[in-house]
Amino acid sequence: MTKRVLWIAAGNTRRDTQPSGAFECLRRDPSTGLTELKSGQFDAILLDFPLPHLTASELFEQIQGVAPETPVVIRDAEASVAESLRLARKGAYPAITQDEEIAATIERAIEEHREGKAVFSGAGDKPEDWRSLLVGKSQEMARVCHIIRMVGNRRSTVLITGETGTGKEVAARALHLAGPRRRGPWVAVNCSALPGTLLESELFGYVRGAFTGASQTRIGRFEQANGGTLFLDEIGDMPLELQAKLLRVLQERELQRLGSSETIRLDVRVIAATNCHLQEKVANGQFREDLYYRLNVVPLELPPLRERPDDIPLLAAHFVEKICRTENIPMKQISPQGLERLRAFSWPGNIRQLENAIEMAVALSGDLAILSASDFPLGRTGATRDSSSAAAPVSIPETGLDFEKTLAVIERSILSQALEKTRGNKKAAAEMLGLKRTTLSAKIRTLEAAACVSA
């Protein structure tokens, strides 16, 4: 889908070609551009400096007065680091000078804006408004909310764990909103999305000449998050050499940009998240033990959806409302039979899988106002909790059988199939079976020990 970008530039700019990418760029001078903003909608705004008689801060403030919800990317070769930092704290994406970076930066600005808008829908500026982000009234969710309420006002580092799709980033945003930092910036980084060298410059920034292609000083995500919260997702995938630098920043609350000896003090709250078991990575030498303890000051484990089935109707209603509102279609409801089917499913993909199932049902239901059980063809990716109607996998002979040995054979067969399908990847096999990786490893050890004894 083509994204509309308002490109504000001077008439005599040397950049006569629009940014590459799937963009529909409308180029205007500042005066005409502000008029266009009042009459049309854009996915992003690109400000190309220098502009006559205007600074980046002045034009950014004017745009905020007209279209405060539209992300703004600023390209300014003459911007100082201090000015870039001020603009970043206000919500801009500043000081991008290399042409090849522009398309990626615009895409990131649009994506982060959309994610933030979706997650913060319904959440206001009061300390308790964060609760509206976390849907559910089960005991498991009450425990999560209690921890967030207790540590929201602290600067303590929080480590959020849980299976894929359990809503770790939503919980992190709730933590950000639950304390005084809610008025500061929220910055998220996926540690598995970039290789180590790029991730280092993304986090800590760099100065001009620090490496080939560093034609301009650029602030990192830590500095952008100063006074607010930095969320490090998939922290378990961070390279070991970078873990040492992150540890020092967490300990000293200061950093140095790549290529610089200047020390920059930080006031940032760090929230990390992972779906892997860091203690296993520590034992295997893949994650620093000292960094693990520095991150795990306040542990927050999110329960899988199968452990809180009473929340499924609330989540389903929430997603139906969200999707119908986003698509601007009449509101739909789920029949009691449909809700029962959703409750009975094990949801190996957790909340993310539930949302996708709801979105598909809404999309394919046409003009129907009620979503029935048949609108949720959940397939065989996750067994239902009620398996009483399924055929027994083992026939019991008249002479009886050894229950423990038979059960061990079945377990060994299931584990072997899962490991074979995932080519020995225990993490993927555990997700396929709806188990924690530690549980899977323990079962394998138990079965191997039993086999040695019987031998």
N, C-alpha and C positions, 0 to 999 in steps of 0.2 A: 504494500500500500504506500503510495507516494506521500511524503511528508512535506507540508508547506513551511517554507522558511522565509522570513522577512530579512533581507540582506540590506543593512543600512551602511552606506559607504559614500565617500566623497565622489564627485563627478570625475575628478582627475586621478583617481586611485590607479596604481600600477597593476592592481589585480583586476583584470577585465573578464576573467572567466569565473563562473560560479563554482562553489565547492563541489567536488566530485561526490557521488553517492545518489541514493534514490530520493532526491529532493526536488521540489518545485520551488525554485528561488525567485522571489520578487525583489528586484533591486531598486532601492529608493534612497533619496537624500534624507537627512534627519527630519526635516519639517514634513515632507510628504509621507515619510515612514510612520510618524506618529499619527497622522491622519488615517493611514491605512489600518493601523492597529485598532482604531476606534470603530471601524466599519467592517473589519474582517477578522477571521480567526486563523492563527498560525500555530504550528507545532513547536517552533523555536524561532529565536531572533539572533542573527549574527551581526555584531557591531564591528566594523572594520575601521580602525584608526590608523593615522591621525584624521580627525575631522575638524574643519575650521570652526574656531570659536567655541569648541565643546571639549570637555574632558570626559573620560570614561565614566567617572562617578556622576557627573551632572546628567549625562544622557541616560545612564542606568536608572537614576532616580526618577527621571521623567517617564521612562517606560514603566517603572513600577507603579506610577500613578495611573497609568492607562490600562496596562495588562499585567497585573501582579502575578497571575498564574502561569505566565508563559516563560519558559527557561531562556536565559540569555547567555550566549557565548561571545566572549570579547577577544578580538585579535588586535594586539597593540604592541609593536616592537619597542616602543619607547616607555612602556609602563615600568615603574620601579617595583621592587619586590614588596615594599610596604603597601603600595597602592593595590597590587594584585591580591595581597592578603586581605585588605579591607573589602575588596569587591567579593572575594570568595566567602567571607563571613556573612556578607549580605545575601548570598545565594547565587552569585554569578559564576560563570566558568571562564576565568580570566587568563590573559597573557599567553594565548596560544599563537605562536608565530609561524610554525612550519606548516606549509600548505597540506602536506599529507596527513597531518593530525586533525585537520578541521572536521572532516567527515566523521571520523570516529568520535570526536568530542561532541559534535552535534547529536549523534546517535545516542551517546551515553547520557547527555543532558535530557533528551526526550524520554528515554527509558526510565531514568531515575525519577524524573518528574511524574511520570505516569504511575510508577510503583508507589511513590510516596503519596500521591493523590488517592489511590485506591485504598492503601492501608489506613491513611488518616481520615478517610471518610467517616464522619460521625464522631470524631475525636476532636475536642476543642482545646482550649488553652488552660483549663483548670487542672490542678494536680490529679484529680480523680478521673478525668476524662479518658485516661489510658485504659481503664477497665473495659470500655466499649470495644476495644480492639480484640479482646480475648473472649471469644464466644464459648459459653459452656458454664454449667452450674454443678458439674460433678465434683466429688471430693478431690479427684486428681487435679482439676483446674483450680479448685479453691486453694490447694497447697501451692500451686504455681503463683497465684495472685497474692497469697500471703507473703511469699518471699520477695516478690516485686515491690509490694507495699513497704516491707521492712527495709529494703536496701535502696529504694528509689532515690532518697535524698543523699546517699553516700557517694563517694568517688570510687569505692571499692571495685576492683576488676571482677567481672562476672564471666564464668564459663558456662555456656548453654550447650547441653548435649541432648541428643534424641535422634531417632531414626529420620531418614529422609522424608520430608513432607509433613513434619509435625508442627511447623510454624515457628522455627527458631528465630527468623528475622522479625516476625511480628512481635514475639516476646521481647526481643531486643529493643524494638521501637517503643514498646510499652514501658520498658525500663527507662528509656530516654525521656519519655513524657512524664514519668512518675516523680521527677525531681526538678530542682531549679534549672537544670541544664536544658529543659524543654524549650527555652527561649534561645538557646544557642544552636549551632549547626549540627546536623546529623549527616555523617559521612559513612558510607558502606563500601567495603572492598572485599571482593571474592578472591581469596588467596590461591585458589586453584585455577583461576582464569588466565593468569599471566605466568610466563616463565620467571625464574628467580631474578634475573638481571632487570627485567622490566618492572617486576613487583617492587624491587628495592627503590628504583627511581620514583615509582608511583607513590610509595609510602613516605619517603624521606625528601623527595624533591632533588633538584640538582642546580648547579650554577653553570653559567655559560662556559663552554670549553671543557666540561667535566669528562665528556666522551665524544666520540664522533657523532655529529648530528645535533649536539647540544648547543644550538646557536643562541639560546636565550635562557636566562635563569627561570626556573619554574618551581613553585612551591609544591610540596607533597601533601598527601591526604592527612597526615598528622597535623600539619599547620592549618589546613583548611578546617579541621575539626576543633581547633583551639577554642576553649570556652564551651565546648559541647561534647559530643559522643562520637567515637570512632568504632565502627562495627567491623570486626575481622571475621568474615565467614570462611568456613572450610580451613580453619587454622591448622589442622592436622596435615595439610598438604604443603605447608610452607617449607622450603628447602632448609637444611640444617644450618648452612652458613648464614642465612638470613635470620634464623632464630636467635643467634647470638646477638645480632644488632638490635632485634626487637627487645630482647631481654634487657639490654642496657638502657634503652629508651624507657621501658617500664620502671626500671629501678631508679634512674636518675631524673626522670621527667624532663629530659632535654635531648636534642638531636643535632646532628650536623648534616647539612645537605651534601650530596655527592659532589666531590671536588672542592669543598669549602672547609675551612678550619673554624668558622664562626659557630659558636654554640647558641642554640635557640631554646629558650625555656618554653615548656608546654604546660597547659592546664587542660588535659584531655582525659575523659573517662573512656576506658577501653572495655568493650564487650566482645568476647570471642565465642565462636560456635563451631561445633563439629558433629558429624554423624558417625565418626569412628571412635574407637576406644583408645584414648591417648596413652593410658597406662600400658597397654600392649605395645604401642609404638615406642614408649620409653624403654620397656624391657627389651625390645628388638633393636634399640639404638637408632631409631628413626625420628625420635623427638627428644629434645633436651629435658631432662628431669627438672632442672632449676626453673626453666621456663614454664613447665607444666604447673608447678606449685605457685609461680607468680601469677599465672592466669586463673588458677582454680581457687581464688580467694573466696568467692561465693559461688558454689556449684548450683546450677539450676537445670534439672532434668525434665524434659517435656515428655509426657506419656504418649505412647502410640494410640491411635484412634480406637483400636480394638479393645483397649483397656478402659475406655470411657464411652460405651455405646449409648448411654443416656443423653450424651451431648449431640449425637448424630442428628436428631430432628431439629435441634436449634441451629446447628451448622448448616443443614440442608435449607432451612427457611432463610437463613442469612444469605446464602449463595444465590438462591432463587431471586431474592429481592435485589441483590447486587447486580446480577446478570441482566435482569429485566430492566432495571434502571439504566444500566450502561447501554443496553441495546435500544432503549426507549420504546419498549413494547409493553402491552398490558400485563399486569402482574399475574403470575400463575401460582398454583398451589400443588402440593404433592398429596396424593390420596393416602389414606391410612395403610392400604396394602403396599403402596410404594415406599412409605416410611418404614414399614416392617421389613421390607426387602433390604433397604439400606442398613437398617440396624443389624440384620443377620449376617451381613457380609463382613469379612475380616479386614479389608482395606490394607493390604500390604504397602500401598503407596501413601497411606494416611490421608491427612486433610487435603493435600494437593490432588490426590486421586479422586477424592469425593467431589471436590470443586469441578474437576474436569468432567466427571460423570454427570453432574448437574448441568453443566454448560452444554454438553452434548444433548441431554434430554430436552433442554429448553430449545436448542437450535432445531431439533428434528420434530418437535411437537406441533409445529405449525400454529394454527389458530386455537388449538385446544387449551382450555384454561386449567385443566387438571392433568397432572402428570401421574400416570398409573405405574404399576410395577413393571409392565411390559416396556416402559420407556427407559428402563435401566437394565440393559443386557450385560450384566456384570461378568459373564463368562466364567472361565475356570482359573483366572489368575489368582484368585483368593477363595479358599473354601469358606462356606458359611459356617456360622457357629453351631447351627443345628444340623448335625449330620446324621440324625436318627433315620432319615429316609434313604440314606445311601446304602448301597449293597455292602455287606460285610466283606472286607478284603481277604479274610482267612476263614476257611470252612473248618469247623471243629469236628474231628472224627469221633466215632462212638467211644473209642478207647481213651479220649481226652488228649491233652497236649501240655507241654511245659510252657506256662504262660510267659515267664521271664525270658526264656531262650527265644520263643517265637517273637516276642516284642523286640528283642535285640536284633533279630534278623530283619524285621520290618524297618526299624530305625536305621540300621546299617544300609539297607537298600535305598531308603529315601535320601540319606546323607550322601551316599555314593553317586546317585543320580544328579543331585544338586551340584556337587563338586565337579562332576563330569560336564554338565551343561555350562558351568561357569569357568571351565578350564582350570580348576583348582583354586579359584579366587574365593577365599573364605568369606570375605565381606559381602561379595555379590551373592554367594550361596546362602548366607544368613538372611539377606534381604528377600531372596526368593522364597525362603521358608517362613518368613515372618518372625525370625529369631534375632536376638542380639548376637553379635559376633562372639562374645565371651561364652554365651550359652552353647553355640555351635561347637566351639573349641572344646568345651568341657564334655559335651556328648561324645565327640570323637575320641577324646582321651579315655573316657569311661569304657567305650566299646572296644578300643584297642587293648585296654588293660584286661577286660573280660575275655577277649580272644586269646591273650597270652596265658591266662589262668587255665582256660579250658584246654589249651594245647598241651 
